[in-house]
Amino acid sequence: MAYGLVTYGVVAYGLWRTPPWRVGVTCGPGTGFVESSSVTELSSHLRATTDAYGAVADLYAELARDALDAQPLDRAVYAAFAELARDGAAGPVADLGCGPGRNTAHLRDLGLDVFGIDLSPEMIDLARAAYPDLRFEVGSMDALDLADDSLGGITSWYSLIHVPPHEVPAYLAEFGRVTAPGGHLLLGFFEAEGGPVTPFDHKVATAYRWPVDDLAELAGAAGFTEVGRMLREPGEGERFRRGNLLMRRGA
């Protein structure tokens, strides 16, 4: 559920004095794709987020269709990731939180063997209809039905923004589990602009802004080493600074 309606409204709900990821998180192996006929074991926050995106899926797809066209720096980050992924570990690339599939198709156009996963069945239906040559599956990013070390890369383009901060380490651990040594990870997120992890009133569901150093630290704990980062100031119609982290999975 990446990008799209992520540029509206901001109301701060409060700040943490202790980094929320210091709270203990239990990480386990993936339990399989959650197909649209059996999405029944979701947490309340995942269910609420999934339902909210499903309700606006058509509008989201329309807004997201040309989002990259007006963002040369975003395209440059994708191009850098694609070049590294082509020359890195063997295996396909997973676009996690793929939404209606526009960015998955962009990665395909950059020469990658890519498929998409999203928790919203409505988004996956739209992606399959728009890009029938690509594979899309309904699934949860923290429980991937993928073998260990099976991916050459992962993109998570604003798809972690709704995850409660204390749960983010478990998601990144799952990314590390399925990425082969030498594979690459691209994260897109709202950057905190000097503040701590901060929730805001996203148009679809509560989302979080992250300090780039803190998110890099968490990805490092999951086995990734930073290759580079980009911070982009908000453009027209955008409220927050955008962040990107490009990471490489260690041996």
C-alpha positions as CSV (number, residue, x, y, z in Angstrom):
1,M,0.0,0.0,0.0
2,A,2.6,2.4,-1.1
3,Y,2.4,6.1,-1.9
4,G,-0.7,7.6,-3.5
5,L,-2.9,9.4,-0.8
6,V,0.1,10.0,1.5
7,T,0.4,13.8,1.0
8,Y,-2.5,15.2,2.9
9,G,-3.1,16.6,6.4
10,V,-0.9,16.4,9.6
11,V,-2.0,16.3,13.2
12,A,0.7,15.2,15.7
13,Y,-0.7,12.7,18.3
14,G,2.3,12.9,20.6
15,L,6.0,12.0,20.9
16,W,8.0,9.2,22.6
17,R,10.8,10.0,25.0
18,T,12.1,6.5,24.7
19,P,12.6,5.1,21.1
20,P,9.6,2.8,20.6
21,W,11.7,0.0,18.9
22,R,13.4,-0.7,22.3
23,V,10.2,-2.5,23.3
24,G,10.8,-6.2,22.8
25,V,9.5,-7.7,19.6
26,T,9.1,-11.4,18.9
27,C,10.2,-12.3,15.3
28,G,9.2,-15.6,13.8
29,P,9.4,-17.3,10.4
30,G,6.9,-16.5,7.6
31,T,3.6,-18.2,7.8
32,G,2.6,-17.9,4.1
33,F,0.7,-15.6,1.8
34,V,-2.6,-14.4,3.2
35,E,-4.9,-14.9,0.2
36,S,-8.0,-12.8,-0.2
37,S,-10.3,-15.6,0.7
38,S,-8.5,-16.2,4.1
39,V,-7.4,-12.8,5.4
40,T,-8.9,-13.6,8.8
41,E,-5.9,-13.5,11.3
42,L,-5.0,-9.8,11.0
43,S,-4.3,-7.6,13.9
44,S,-6.7,-4.8,14.5
45,H,-4.3,-2.2,13.0
46,L,-3.7,-4.3,9.9
47,R,-7.4,-5.0,9.4
48,A,-8.2,-1.3,9.8
49,T,-5.4,-0.3,7.3
50,T,-6.4,-2.9,4.8
51,D,-10.1,-2.0,4.9
52,A,-9.3,1.7,4.6
53,Y,-7.1,1.2,1.5
54,G,-9.7,-1.2,0.0
55,A,-12.4,1.5,0.3
56,V,-10.4,4.0,-1.7
57,A,-8.6,1.6,-4.1
58,D,-9.9,3.1,-7.3
59,L,-9.1,6.7,-6.3
60,Y,-5.7,5.6,-5.0
61,A,-4.9,3.9,-8.3
62,E,-5.9,7.0,-10.2
63,L,-3.7,9.3,-8.1
64,A,-0.7,7.0,-8.1
65,R,-0.7,6.3,-11.8
66,D,1.5,9.3,-12.7
67,A,3.2,9.9,-9.4
68,L,6.7,9.0,-10.5
69,D,6.5,11.1,-13.7
70,A,6.8,14.4,-11.7
71,Q,9.6,13.1,-9.4
72,P,13.0,12.8,-11.1
73,L,14.8,12.2,-7.8
74,D,12.5,9.3,-7.0
75,R,13.0,7.8,-10.4
76,A,16.8,8.2,-9.9
77,V,16.6,6.2,-6.7
78,Y,14.7,3.5,-8.4
79,A,17.2,3.4,-11.2
80,A,20.1,3.1,-8.8
81,F,18.3,0.3,-7.0
82,A,17.6,-1.5,-10.3
83,E,21.2,-1.3,-11.4
84,L,22.5,-2.7,-8.1
85,A,19.8,-5.4,-8.1
86,R,20.7,-6.5,-11.6
87,D,24.4,-6.8,-10.6
88,G,23.8,-8.2,-7.2
89,A,22.4,-11.5,-5.8
90,A,20.4,-13.8,-8.0
91,G,16.7,-14.0,-7.6
92,P,13.6,-11.9,-8.3
93,V,12.7,-8.6,-6.7
94,A,9.6,-8.3,-4.5
95,D,7.7,-5.0,-4.5
96,L,6.2,-5.2,-1.0
97,G,3.1,-3.1,-0.5
98,C,2.8,-2.8,-4.3
99,G,-0.7,-1.2,-4.2
100,P,-2.1,-1.0,-7.8
101,G,1.1,-2.1,-9.3
102,R,2.4,1.1,-11.0
103,N,5.8,1.0,-9.4
104,T,6.1,-2.8,-9.9
105,A,5.7,-2.1,-13.6
106,H,8.3,0.6,-13.4
107,L,10.7,-1.8,-11.9
108,R,9.9,-4.3,-14.7
109,D,10.6,-1.5,-17.2
110,L,14.0,-1.0,-15.5
111,G,14.9,-4.6,-16.4
112,L,14.1,-6.4,-13.2
113,D,12.3,-9.8,-12.7
114,V,9.8,-8.4,-10.2
115,F,6.5,-9.4,-8.6
116,G,4.2,-7.5,-6.2
117,I,2.7,-8.3,-2.8
118,D,0.0,-6.3,-1.0
119,L,-2.3,-6.9,1.9
120,S,-5.3,-5.3,0.1
121,P,-7.2,-7.7,-2.2
122,E,-8.8,-4.7,-3.9
123,M,-5.3,-3.3,-4.8
124,I,-4.2,-6.7,-6.0
125,D,-7.3,-7.0,-8.3
126,L,-6.5,-3.6,-9.8
127,A,-2.8,-4.5,-10.3
128,R,-3.6,-7.8,-12.0
129,A,-6.1,-6.0,-14.3
130,A,-3.7,-3.2,-15.2
131,Y,-0.5,-5.4,-15.6
132,P,-1.6,-8.9,-16.5
133,D,2.0,-9.8,-17.5
134,L,3.2,-9.4,-13.9
135,R,2.6,-11.6,-10.9
136,F,0.7,-10.1,-7.9
137,E,-0.2,-11.8,-4.7
138,V,-2.2,-10.9,-1.6
139,G,0.1,-11.2,1.4
140,S,1.5,-9.6,4.6
141,M,5.0,-8.2,4.6
142,D,5.7,-9.7,8.0
143,A,4.8,-13.2,7.0
144,L,6.1,-13.9,3.5
145,D,5.6,-17.3,1.9
146,L,9.1,-17.2,0.5
147,A,12.1,-19.3,1.2
148,D,15.1,-18.0,3.1
149,D,17.6,-16.1,0.9
150,S,15.3,-16.4,-2.2
151,L,15.1,-12.8,-3.3
152,G,17.6,-10.7,-5.1
153,G,16.0,-7.5,-3.8
154,I,13.1,-5.9,-2.0
155,T,11.4,-2.5,-2.5
156,S,9.3,-1.1,0.3
157,W,8.1,2.2,-1.1
158,Y,6.2,3.9,1.7
159,S,4.7,0.6,2.7
160,L,6.0,0.6,6.2
161,I,4.6,4.0,7.1
162,H,1.5,2.5,8.8
163,V,3.3,-0.1,10.8
164,P,3.4,0.8,14.6
165,P,7.1,1.6,15.3
166,H,7.6,-1.2,17.8
167,E,6.6,-3.7,15.1
168,V,9.0,-2.3,12.4
169,P,12.0,-4.5,13.5
170,A,9.9,-7.7,12.9
171,Y,9.1,-6.5,9.4
172,L,12.7,-5.7,8.6
173,A,13.8,-9.1,10.1
174,E,11.4,-10.7,7.6
175,F,12.9,-8.7,4.8
176,G,16.3,-9.9,5.9
177,R,15.2,-13.5,6.1
178,V,14.1,-13.7,2.5
179,T,16.8,-11.5,0.9
180,A,19.9,-13.4,-0.3
181,P,23.3,-12.2,0.8
182,G,24.3,-9.4,-1.6
183,G,20.7,-8.6,-2.4
184,H,19.4,-5.0,-2.0
185,L,16.6,-3.3,-0.1
186,L,15.1,0.1,-1.0
187,L,13.0,1.9,1.6
188,G,10.8,4.9,1.0
189,F,9.3,6.8,3.9
190,F,8.4,10.1,5.4
191,E,11.4,11.7,7.1
192,A,11.1,13.2,10.6
193,E,13.1,16.4,9.8
194,G,15.1,16.4,13.0
195,G,12.4,15.1,15.3
196,P,11.7,11.6,16.8
197,V,9.4,9.0,15.3
198,T,6.2,10.9,15.0
199,P,2.7,9.8,14.1
200,F,0.5,11.9,11.9
201,D,-3.1,11.9,10.6
202,H,-2.6,10.3,7.2
203,K,-5.6,10.5,4.9
204,V,-6.1,6.8,4.9
205,A,-4.8,5.5,8.3
206,T,-2.4,6.7,11.0
207,A,1.2,6.8,9.7
208,Y,4.6,7.6,11.1
209,R,7.5,9.8,10.1
210,W,11.0,8.3,10.8
211,P,14.4,9.8,11.5
212,V,16.6,8.4,8.7
213,D,19.4,7.4,11.0
214,D,17.0,5.5,13.3
215,L,15.5,3.5,10.4
216,A,19.0,2.8,9.0
217,E,19.9,1.5,12.5
218,L,17.0,-0.9,12.5
219,A,17.7,-2.1,9.0
220,G,21.3,-2.7,10.1
221,A,20.1,-4.8,13.0
222,A,18.2,-6.9,10.4
223,G,21.4,-7.7,8.5
224,F,21.5,-4.8,6.0
225,T,24.4,-2.4,5.4
226,E,23.7,1.1,4.1
227,V,24.8,1.8,0.5
228,G,23.3,5.3,0.3
229,R,20.5,7.6,1.3
230,M,18.5,10.4,-0.3
231,L,16.4,13.1,1.4
232,R,14.0,15.1,-0.9
233,E,12.3,18.3,0.2
234,P,8.5,18.3,-0.2
235,G,7.2,19.3,-3.6
236,E,4.0,20.9,-4.6
237,G,1.1,19.4,-2.7
238,E,3.4,17.5,-0.3
239,R,3.7,18.2,3.4
240,F,6.8,16.3,4.5
241,R,10.4,15.6,3.6
242,R,10.8,12.3,1.8
243,G,13.5,9.8,2.7
244,N,15.0,6.8,0.9
245,L,17.5,4.2,2.2
246,L,19.3,1.9,-0.2
247,M,20.7,-1.1,1.7
248,R,22.7,-4.3,0.9
249,R,22.2,-7.6,2.7
250,G,25.3,-8.9,4.3
251,A,26.6,-12.5,4.2
